[in-house]
Amino acid sequence: MTGIYGCVGQGSCLDSLFYGTDYHSHLGTQYGGMAVWGDELRRKIHSIRSSQFKSKFNEERSDLEGDKGIGAVSAAQEQPICLNSRFGSFAIVMNGWIDNADRLAKGLLESGHSFSEVRRGKINQIEVIAKIINTGKDIADGIEQVFKHIDGSCSMLILTEEGLYAARDRYGYTPLVLGRNKQSWAVTTESGALTNQGYEIEKYLGAGEVLFINEHGPKVIRKAGDRCKTCSFLWIYTGFPSSCYEGINAEVVRERCGRCLARRDDVKADIVAGVPESGVAHAVGYAMESGIPYRRPLVKYTPGYGRSYTPPSQEERDRVAKMKLIAVRDLIDGKKVLICEDSIVRGTQLKNFTAQKLWANGAKELHVRPACPPLMFPCKFNISTRSADELIARRAIDAIEGRHVEDVSAYLDEDGEKYGRMVEWIQKDIGVTSIRYQRLGDMISAIGLPKEKLCTYCWTGDEG
């Protein structure tokens, strides 16, 4: 996952860029970066593995003075990338995942291009995109070439001397939102990054829409397409609670998800709780619908502990999962506890840390209610799971069948016998009293958009 932010105005962009980029820190734990255009193009990138974005960049803010800039907080790759092209210098940030990046890089190398951003033998995907843009007649045509050649998704911001290009992914998997205040314009992954800076939302960019923005405002370079498949997981987990996507707020959707779970449930629990932070709103909705008291038997220690889903290594994910949540024994001992989770992806943190902490503190029963269906396919459109072997649902299926299974269609029927066996295996493996997943139709209903406007690939394997 990556959060990107750009701004341009009639005065300094520094405060807007600094705080706007920082408001994406929930999306990435590896790198933060900013580039500005003042008297020249300047860039700063830092690792944020061991400290937060603000502390890394606070002392260097004065080195990044200018009237327009872009920034990113990333879970995987260093950005922004700066390039001297045949139509001038530019900087670029990207949110998404290029599934055919290696093949595209090979083709560029064979045609005479070179790459400088290489780590552990891997070419930076953002540099691949920058080189593809450089093959166009101009920036706008270069963006069109990106849309034409990539498999996956790519929303990007491109900083030039003249202004800022904002391009939402051609099928809208990842979002971009345009905001305006008295001094400047901003475009961002998270609409929540605009609120405290006095921006009003001007528009949600459509799928494939491209804007050019300078101090005079935005101009449409490419109109939005008809097909839009926004990532459903934005509302379920990855998005910030205050943010809206396609005009629909994430916190509200999560409460509706919890209500949907409760309406289909008959468990007799003593308390309802959410796994902090992203499970909390789901639990609030469940508690409101069911009438079971909402309590906080697990509390997160300070915002300094990031999300356990985003670090790239299992060792780091486990360390965060172990240390960030502290159990409150007085709320757990002797209680039948119902826990709402946003999802169960790999299952290791729920099994090894969350459930164990609750059992160790005297839980009488433990019921888990994920707010989305079992994740069955690794994401092709953003930086998250990269292989089916990571997913606990696929491990369950392989164990049930006694072999590796490619065709899992029989396990997608939520009323089917095989689906029930899969959920039972997961329940026993994690070691809880019961698990009941959200149904796909209920999740879509909670989001409030037609199914054809949502990407549900990680649950159904259907690219639509």
C-alpha positions as CSV (number, residue, x, y, z in Angstrom):
1,M,0.0,0.0,0.0
2,T,1.1,3.5,-0.7
3,G,-0.4,7.0,0.0
4,I,0.4,9.8,-2.4
5,Y,-0.2,13.6,-2.0
6,G,0.4,16.6,-4.2
7,C,-0.3,20.3,-4.0
8,V,0.2,23.5,-6.0
9,G,-0.6,27.1,-5.2
10,Q,0.3,30.7,-5.3
11,G,2.7,30.6,-2.3
12,S,4.7,28.0,-0.4
13,C,3.4,24.5,-0.6
14,L,5.6,23.2,2.2
15,D,3.1,22.9,5.1
16,S,0.4,21.4,2.9
17,L,2.9,18.9,1.4
18,F,4.5,18.0,4.7
19,Y,1.3,17.4,6.7
20,G,-0.7,16.0,3.7
21,T,1.9,13.4,3.0
22,D,2.2,12.5,6.7
23,Y,-1.6,11.9,6.8
24,H,-0.8,8.8,4.7
25,S,1.4,7.1,7.3
26,H,-1.1,4.4,8.0
27,L,-0.6,3.1,4.5
28,G,3.2,2.5,4.6
29,T,6.0,1.6,6.9
30,Q,9.1,1.5,4.7
31,Y,9.8,4.8,2.9
32,G,8.6,8.4,2.9
33,G,9.6,10.9,0.3
34,M,8.8,14.4,-1.0
35,A,9.8,16.4,-4.0
36,V,9.2,20.1,-4.6
37,W,9.7,22.6,-7.4
38,G,10.9,26.0,-6.4
39,D,14.0,27.5,-8.1
40,E,14.8,23.9,-9.0
41,L,13.6,20.3,-8.5
42,R,14.6,18.9,-5.1
43,R,13.9,15.5,-3.5
44,K,14.2,13.9,-0.1
45,I,13.6,10.2,0.7
46,H,14.1,8.4,4.0
47,S,13.5,5.0,5.5
48,I,10.7,5.2,8.1
49,R,11.0,1.6,9.4
50,S,12.1,2.7,12.8
51,S,10.6,6.2,13.1
52,Q,7.6,8.2,11.9
53,F,7.5,10.3,8.8
54,K,7.2,13.6,10.7
55,S,10.4,13.0,12.7
56,K,12.4,12.0,9.7
57,F,11.5,15.1,7.6
58,N,10.9,17.8,10.2
59,E,14.5,19.0,10.3
60,E,14.8,19.1,6.5
61,R,11.6,21.0,5.7
62,S,13.4,24.2,4.9
63,D,15.4,22.4,2.2
64,L,12.2,21.7,0.3
65,E,10.8,25.2,-0.3
66,G,8.7,25.7,-3.4
67,D,5.2,26.4,-4.7
68,K,4.3,22.9,-5.8
69,G,5.3,19.4,-4.7
70,I,4.4,15.7,-4.3
71,G,5.0,13.2,-1.6
72,A,4.5,9.5,-0.8
73,V,4.5,7.1,2.1
74,S,5.2,3.6,0.8
75,A,5.1,0.0,2.0
76,A,7.7,-1.2,-0.5
77,Q,9.5,1.1,-2.9
78,E,11.4,4.4,-2.6
79,Q,9.7,7.4,-4.2
80,P,9.5,10.0,-5.6
81,I,11.6,9.2,-8.6
82,C,13.2,12.1,-10.5
83,L,14.0,11.9,-14.2
84,N,15.6,14.2,-16.8
85,S,13.5,13.6,-19.9
86,R,13.5,14.9,-23.4
87,F,10.6,17.1,-22.5
88,G,12.0,18.4,-19.3
89,S,12.7,17.2,-15.7
90,F,9.9,15.7,-13.7
91,A,9.3,13.8,-10.4
92,I,6.7,11.0,-10.0
93,V,4.9,9.1,-7.2
94,M,2.7,6.1,-7.7
95,N,0.0,4.1,-5.8
96,G,-0.6,0.6,-7.1
97,W,1.1,-2.5,-8.4
98,I,2.5,-3.3,-11.8
99,D,2.0,-7.0,-12.2
100,N,4.1,-7.1,-15.5
101,A,6.9,-4.8,-14.3
102,D,9.7,-7.3,-14.9
103,R,8.6,-7.8,-18.5
104,L,8.2,-4.1,-19.1
105,A,11.7,-3.4,-17.6
106,K,13.2,-6.1,-19.8
107,G,11.7,-4.5,-22.9
108,L,13.0,-1.1,-21.8
109,L,16.5,-2.4,-21.2
110,E,16.6,-4.2,-24.6
111,S,15.6,-0.9,-26.2
112,G,18.5,1.0,-24.6
113,H,17.1,2.3,-21.4
114,S,19.0,2.0,-18.1
115,F,17.8,1.9,-14.5
116,S,19.4,3.5,-11.4
117,E,16.9,2.6,-8.7
118,V,17.8,-1.0,-8.1
119,R,17.8,-2.8,-4.7
120,R,18.7,-6.4,-4.2
121,G,18.4,-7.0,-7.9
122,K,14.9,-5.6,-8.2
123,I,14.1,-2.6,-10.3
124,N,11.9,0.0,-8.7
125,Q,8.4,-0.1,-10.3
126,I,8.1,3.7,-10.1
127,E,11.2,4.1,-12.2
128,V,9.7,1.7,-14.8
129,I,6.6,3.9,-15.0
130,A,8.8,7.0,-15.3
131,K,10.7,5.5,-18.2
132,I,7.5,4.5,-20.0
133,I,6.3,8.1,-19.6
134,N,9.5,9.2,-21.2
135,T,8.6,7.2,-24.3
136,G,5.6,9.4,-24.9
137,K,5.4,12.5,-27.1
138,D,4.7,14.6,-23.9
139,I,3.7,13.9,-20.3
140,A,0.0,13.4,-21.2
141,D,0.9,10.9,-23.9
142,G,3.4,9.2,-21.6
143,I,0.5,8.6,-19.1
144,E,-1.5,7.1,-21.9
145,Q,1.4,4.8,-22.7
146,V,1.4,3.6,-19.0
147,F,-2.3,2.9,-19.1
148,K,-1.9,1.0,-22.4
149,H,1.0,-1.2,-21.3
150,I,0.7,-2.1,-17.7
151,D,-1.1,-5.1,-16.0
152,G,-2.2,-4.1,-12.5
153,S,-3.0,-0.6,-11.4
154,C,-1.3,2.8,-11.3
155,S,-2.6,6.1,-9.9
156,M,0.2,8.7,-10.1
157,L,1.2,12.3,-9.5
158,I,3.8,13.9,-11.8
159,L,5.5,17.1,-10.8
160,T,6.9,19.4,-13.6
161,E,8.1,22.9,-13.7
162,E,4.8,24.0,-15.1
163,G,2.5,22.2,-12.7
164,L,1.2,18.9,-11.5
165,Y,-0.4,16.0,-13.4
166,A,-2.8,13.8,-11.4
167,A,-3.8,10.5,-13.1
168,R,-6.2,8.0,-11.5
169,D,-5.7,4.4,-12.4
170,R,-7.5,3.6,-15.7
171,Y,-10.0,1.2,-13.9
172,G,-10.1,3.1,-10.6
173,Y,-8.7,0.4,-8.4
174,T,-6.9,3.1,-6.3
175,P,-8.5,6.5,-5.5
176,L,-7.5,10.2,-6.1
177,V,-9.4,13.1,-4.6
178,L,-9.0,16.8,-5.5
179,G,-9.3,19.5,-2.9
180,R,-9.2,23.3,-2.8
181,N,-8.7,26.0,-0.3
182,K,-8.1,29.7,-0.6
183,Q,-4.4,29.4,-1.4
184,S,-3.9,26.1,-3.2
185,W,-5.1,22.9,-4.8
186,A,-4.3,19.4,-3.4
187,V,-4.8,15.9,-4.8
188,T,-4.5,12.9,-2.5
189,T,-5.2,9.2,-1.9
190,E,-6.9,9.9,1.4
191,S,-9.6,12.6,1.5
192,G,-8.9,12.7,5.3
193,A,-5.6,14.4,4.5
194,L,-7.5,17.5,3.4
195,T,-9.8,18.2,6.3
196,N,-7.5,19.8,8.9
197,Q,-5.8,21.9,6.2
198,G,-8.9,23.8,5.2
199,Y,-9.4,22.0,1.9
200,E,-12.9,21.4,0.6
201,I,-13.4,18.3,-1.7
202,E,-13.7,19.6,-5.2
203,K,-14.2,16.2,-6.9
204,Y,-13.4,12.5,-6.8
205,L,-11.4,11.7,-9.9
206,G,-13.0,9.1,-12.2
207,A,-11.3,6.0,-13.4
208,G,-8.7,6.9,-15.9
209,E,-9.2,10.6,-15.5
210,V,-6.1,12.9,-15.8
211,L,-5.9,16.5,-14.6
212,F,-3.2,19.1,-15.0
213,I,-3.1,21.5,-12.1
214,N,-1.3,24.8,-11.7
215,E,-1.7,27.9,-9.6
216,H,-4.8,28.8,-11.7
217,G,-6.6,25.5,-11.0
218,P,-7.2,22.1,-12.7
219,K,-7.7,21.3,-16.4
220,V,-9.0,17.9,-17.6
221,I,-6.5,16.2,-19.9
222,R,-8.2,12.9,-20.1
223,K,-11.8,12.2,-19.3
224,A,-12.9,9.4,-17.0
225,G,-13.8,6.1,-18.5
226,D,-17.0,4.1,-18.1
227,R,-15.5,1.2,-16.2
228,C,-14.6,1.7,-12.5
229,K,-13.6,-1.1,-10.1
230,T,-12.7,0.6,-6.8
231,C,-10.9,-1.6,-4.3
232,S,-13.4,-2.8,-1.7
233,F,-10.7,-3.2,0.9
234,L,-10.3,0.6,1.2
235,W,-13.6,0.7,3.2
236,I,-13.0,-2.6,5.0
237,Y,-9.5,-2.1,6.2
238,T,-6.8,0.0,4.4
239,G,-8.5,3.4,4.3
240,F,-8.4,5.9,7.2
241,P,-11.7,6.2,9.1
242,S,-12.3,9.8,8.2
243,S,-11.7,9.3,4.5
244,C,-14.3,9.0,1.8
245,Y,-14.0,7.0,-1.5
246,E,-16.5,7.7,-4.2
247,G,-18.1,9.9,-1.7
248,I,-18.7,7.1,0.9
249,N,-17.1,7.3,4.3
250,A,-15.0,4.4,5.6
251,E,-16.1,4.6,9.2
252,V,-19.7,4.5,8.2
253,V,-19.2,1.5,6.0
254,R,-17.4,-0.3,8.8
255,E,-20.3,0.3,11.2
256,R,-22.7,-1.0,8.6
257,C,-20.5,-4.1,8.2
258,G,-20.7,-4.8,11.9
259,R,-24.5,-4.4,11.8
260,C,-24.6,-7.0,8.9
261,L,-22.6,-9.4,10.9
262,A,-24.8,-9.1,14.0
263,R,-28.1,-9.5,12.0
264,R,-26.9,-13.0,10.9
265,D,-25.6,-14.0,14.3
266,D,-27.1,-15.8,17.3
267,V,-24.1,-16.2,19.6
268,K,-24.6,-15.3,23.2
269,A,-21.6,-13.2,24.1
270,D,-20.9,-11.1,27.1
271,I,-19.0,-8.3,25.3
272,V,-18.2,-7.2,21.8
273,A,-14.7,-5.9,21.0
274,G,-12.7,-4.8,17.9
275,V,-9.1,-5.6,17.2
276,P,-7.6,-2.1,17.2
277,E,-7.7,0.0,15.2
278,S,-9.4,-1.1,12.0
279,G,-11.7,-3.6,13.7
280,V,-13.1,-1.1,16.2
281,A,-15.8,0.5,14.0
282,H,-17.0,-3.0,12.8
283,A,-17.4,-3.9,16.5
284,V,-19.2,-0.7,17.3
285,G,-21.7,-1.5,14.5
286,Y,-22.1,-5.1,15.8
287,A,-22.7,-3.8,19.4
288,M,-25.3,-1.3,18.2
289,E,-27.2,-3.9,16.2
290,S,-27.0,-6.8,18.8
291,G,-27.3,-4.8,22.0
292,I,-24.3,-6.6,23.4
293,P,-22.0,-4.2,25.3
294,Y,-19.0,-2.8,23.5
295,R,-15.8,-3.0,25.6
296,R,-12.1,-2.6,25.0
297,P,-10.3,-5.8,26.2
298,L,-7.4,-5.1,23.8
299,V,-5.9,-1.7,23.7
300,K,-3.2,-0.4,21.3
301,Y,-0.1,1.1,22.8
302,T,0.5,4.6,21.2
303,P,0.3,5.4,17.5
304,G,4.0,4.6,17.2
305,Y,3.1,0.9,16.5
306,G,2.0,0.7,12.9
307,R,-0.2,-1.8,11.2
308,S,0.9,-5.4,11.4
309,Y,-0.4,-6.0,7.9
310,T,1.9,-3.6,6.1
311,P,5.5,-4.6,7.0
312,P,7.0,-6.7,4.2
313,S,8.5,-9.5,6.3
314,Q,6.6,-12.0,8.5
315,E,9.1,-11.4,11.3
316,E,8.3,-7.7,11.4
317,R,4.6,-8.3,11.2
318,D,4.7,-10.7,14.1
319,R,6.8,-8.3,16.2
320,V,4.3,-5.5,15.7
321,A,1.3,-7.8,16.4
322,K,2.9,-9.0,19.6
323,M,3.9,-5.7,21.0
324,K,1.2,-3.2,19.9
325,L,-1.8,-4.8,21.7
326,I,-2.1,-5.0,25.5
327,A,-4.8,-7.1,27.1
328,V,-7.1,-5.8,29.9
329,R,-7.6,-8.9,32.1
330,D,-10.5,-7.3,34.2
331,L,-12.6,-7.1,31.0
332,I,-11.7,-10.6,29.8
333,D,-11.6,-13.0,32.7
334,G,-14.6,-15.3,32.7
335,K,-16.3,-13.6,29.7
336,K,-17.6,-14.9,26.4
337,V,-15.8,-12.5,24.1
338,L,-16.9,-11.7,20.5
339,I,-14.1,-10.1,18.5
340,C,-14.6,-8.2,15.2
341,E,-11.7,-8.2,12.8
342,D,-11.5,-6.3,9.5
343,S,-10.3,-9.5,7.9
344,I,-8.3,-12.7,8.4
345,V,-5.5,-12.7,5.8
346,R,-2.6,-15.0,6.9
347,G,-4.2,-15.9,10.3
348,T,-0.8,-16.0,12.1
349,Q,-1.4,-12.8,14.2
350,L,-4.9,-13.8,15.2
351,K,-3.7,-17.3,16.1
352,N,-0.4,-16.5,17.8
353,F,-1.1,-13.2,19.4
354,T,-4.7,-11.9,19.6
355,A,-6.4,-15.1,20.5
356,Q,-3.6,-16.3,22.8
357,K,-3.7,-13.0,24.7
358,L,-7.5,-13.3,25.3
359,W,-7.3,-17.0,26.3
360,A,-4.3,-16.3,28.6
361,N,-6.4,-13.6,30.3
362,G,-9.2,-15.9,31.1
363,A,-11.6,-15.7,28.2
364,K,-14.4,-18.3,28.6
365,E,-15.3,-18.3,24.9
366,L,-13.8,-16.5,21.9
367,H,-15.9,-15.8,18.8
368,V,-14.3,-14.2,15.8
369,R,-16.3,-12.2,13.2
370,P,-14.3,-10.9,10.2
371,A,-16.0,-8.0,8.3
372,C,-15.3,-9.5,4.9
373,P,-15.3,-13.0,3.3
374,P,-12.3,-15.3,3.3
375,L,-9.5,-13.9,1.2
376,M,-8.9,-16.5,-1.6
377,F,-6.6,-14.8,-4.1
378,P,-3.5,-12.6,-3.8
379,C,-4.0,-9.0,-4.8
380,K,-3.0,-8.1,-8.4
381,F,-3.6,-4.4,-8.0
382,N,-1.7,-3.2,-4.9
383,I,1.1,-4.0,-2.5
384,S,-0.3,-6.6,-0.2
385,T,-0.4,-10.4,-0.4
386,R,1.8,-11.7,-3.3
387,S,1.1,-15.4,-3.2
388,A,-1.9,-17.8,-2.5
389,D,0.3,-19.7,0.0
390,E,0.2,-16.7,2.3
391,L,-3.6,-16.9,2.7
392,I,-5.0,-19.1,5.5
393,A,-8.1,-20.0,3.4
394,R,-5.9,-21.5,0.7
395,R,-3.9,-23.4,3.3
396,A,-7.1,-24.7,4.7
397,I,-8.2,-25.9,1.3
398,D,-4.9,-27.6,0.6
399,A,-5.1,-29.4,4.0
400,I,-8.6,-30.5,3.4
401,E,-7.9,-31.8,-0.1
402,G,-4.5,-33.3,0.8
403,R,-2.8,-31.5,-2.1
404,H,-2.3,-28.1,-3.6
405,V,-5.5,-26.9,-5.3
406,E,-5.6,-24.3,-8.0
407,D,-9.3,-24.3,-8.8
408,V,-11.0,-23.2,-5.5
409,S,-14.4,-22.4,-7.1
410,A,-16.2,-25.1,-5.0
411,Y,-15.1,-23.3,-1.9
412,L,-16.6,-19.9,-2.9
413,D,-20.2,-21.0,-2.3
414,E,-21.0,-19.5,1.1
415,D,-23.8,-22.0,1.6
416,G,-21.8,-25.0,0.3
417,E,-20.5,-28.0,2.3
418,K,-16.9,-27.3,1.2
419,Y,-17.0,-23.7,2.3
420,G,-18.2,-24.9,5.7
421,R,-15.4,-27.4,6.0
422,M,-12.9,-24.6,5.1
423,V,-14.2,-22.3,7.8
424,E,-14.2,-25.1,10.4
425,W,-10.6,-25.9,9.6
426,I,-9.6,-22.2,10.0
427,Q,-11.5,-22.1,13.3
428,K,-9.7,-25.1,14.7
429,D,-6.3,-24.0,13.4
430,I,-6.6,-20.5,15.0
431,G,-8.0,-22.1,18.2
432,V,-11.2,-20.2,18.8
433,T,-14.8,-21.1,19.8
434,S,-16.3,-20.0,16.5
435,I,-15.7,-18.0,13.3
436,R,-18.4,-16.6,11.1
437,Y,-17.3,-14.6,8.1
438,Q,-19.2,-11.7,6.5
439,R,-21.1,-12.7,3.4
440,L,-20.0,-11.1,0.1
441,G,-23.4,-9.7,-0.6
442,D,-23.6,-8.1,2.8
443,M,-20.2,-6.5,2.5
444,I,-21.2,-5.0,-0.9
445,S,-24.5,-3.8,0.6
446,A,-22.6,-2.1,3.5
447,I,-20.3,-0.3,1.0
448,G,-23.3,1.0,-0.9
449,L,-22.1,0.8,-4.5
450,P,-23.2,-1.6,-7.2
451,K,-21.1,-4.8,-7.4
452,E,-19.9,-3.9,-10.9
453,K,-18.3,-0.8,-9.5
454,L,-16.2,-2.6,-6.9
455,C,-13.1,-4.8,-7.1
456,T,-13.7,-8.0,-5.2
457,Y,-10.9,-9.9,-6.9
458,C,-9.2,-11.1,-3.6
459,W,-12.5,-12.8,-2.6
460,T,-13.8,-14.1,-5.9
461,G,-10.9,-14.2,-8.4
462,D,-13.1,-12.2,-10.8
463,E,-11.5,-9.2,-12.4
464,G,-14.8,-8.1,-13.8
